[in-house]
Amino acid sequence: MKKTLTVLAALAGLLPGLVAAGAYEQPYGLIESGDRSQTRKEETVAISRIDGQSTNNPRRPDPVAPGKHSVELSFTSARTTVGDDLKTIEIDVQPCKRYRVAARYHTSASGKWDPVVQSVEDIGECRKKFMQGQPARK
């Protein structure tokens, strides 16, 4: 009985690593928090949920499969009162692409903001592994 419990405990410790590794065994996309930019009036956000599932890391969640995803963002700021701190954006994730999302505010005093895709870029290691010989798409 003691050996069985020891084996089960060891396997339970390996499961999180196996689950994360599985996400990288096929083409994937990443949705991450963007950067702050006063010029573009954009601030970082926390990614609360993807397709209704809470994220482990609100800045850099786990990879997602290509396709349409509903992303719930949270934005709070110490510089201004934010009227609506949760908003949702739909993103059609392409294989081997990283999407950086941010909160674009109207004015720092208004507290109104909209979720935006700040940038889209290739994930080099994903493209190399799954899409060799295919041209990059925007």
N, C-alpha and C positions, 0 to 999 in steps of 0.2 A: 504494500500500500504506500509506503514511504517513497519507494522508487517511482511509482506512478505519479505521485504528486510532484516530485522533483522534475520529472520529464514534462509534465503539463506546465509547470511554472517556467521552465526553459523555453518551451514552445510559445507560451504567451508573451515572453519577452521578445521573441523573433517576429511575431505577427505584425506589429506596426511597420517594421522594415520591409516585410514582404508585401504588404498592401501598398506602400509607397513605391516600391520597385515595379509593381504591376502597372502603375500609371505611365511609366516610361517605356513600356514594352510595345507600344503602338504610337502612331502619330498623336500629338497632344498640343494643347495651347495653354498659355498662362495668362491670367488676369491679375494684375498687380496694382498697388497704389502708385500714383504718379508723383511728380515732384512739385514743390511749391514754386510759383512764378508770379511775382508782383506785376511784371509787364503784361502777362496774359490774364491777370486777376484769377489765378488758380491756386488752390490749396490741396494738401494731401487729404485723403479720405481713409476710412477704415472699411474694409470689405466685410460686411456682416454675414451675408448669406449668398450662396450661389445655388440657384434652383431650389430654394427653400431649405438648404442644408447649411448649418452654421460652419464657419471656417475655423480651422485650427490657428491660423496666423492671419490677422486682419490686414497685414501689409503685403504678404506674399503667400496666398493660399496654395493648396495643392493643385497640380495640373488638372485640366478638364479635357474631355473628349471634344473633337471638332463638332460644331453645330451651334444652334441658338441656345443661349443661356440667359437667364434672368439674374441680374446681379444687384443685390441690395447694398447700398452704400450709406455710411454714417459720416456726418460731418459736424464737428464742433470746433469752435474757435474761441480762444481766450481774448482775441482782439475785438470781437463783436458778438452780439446776441444772434444766434441762428434760429430763424423762425421754424423751419421744418428740418429736423436733423436726420431723417431717413428718407432716401429716395431710391427708386429702382430704375435701372437702365438695361435694355436688351442688347446683347452683343452676339453677333454671328461669328463665332470663333473659327478661324481657318486653321488648318493643320500647320504646326511648327511656327506659330506666330505668338508674340507677347503683346498684350494690350495693357497699356498703363492708363488708369482712370483717375480723374481728379474732380474737385468741386470748383466750378467756375462761378464766382460771385458777381452780382450786379454792381454793388458798391459795398465798401467795408461796413458802412453804417446801416444798410438796409436789412441785412440778415438773410437775403434771398440768394439762392444758388441753384445751379443746375448741374447734374452729373454729365461729364464729357469724357470721351476717349481722347486722352492727351496725345498718345502716340501709339503706333503699331510698328513692330520690328520683327525681323526673322530671329528664330532661335537656331543658331548655327549648328549645335550638336544634334538637334532634332532633324534639321534638313539633311545633314550629312548621313544620318542613320537611316532615314525613311524616304527621302526624296531626292536621292542622287540623280543628276541628269535632268531634273525638272527646273525650269526657270522660276525665279522668285516672282510672286504675284503680290500686288498691293491689297 
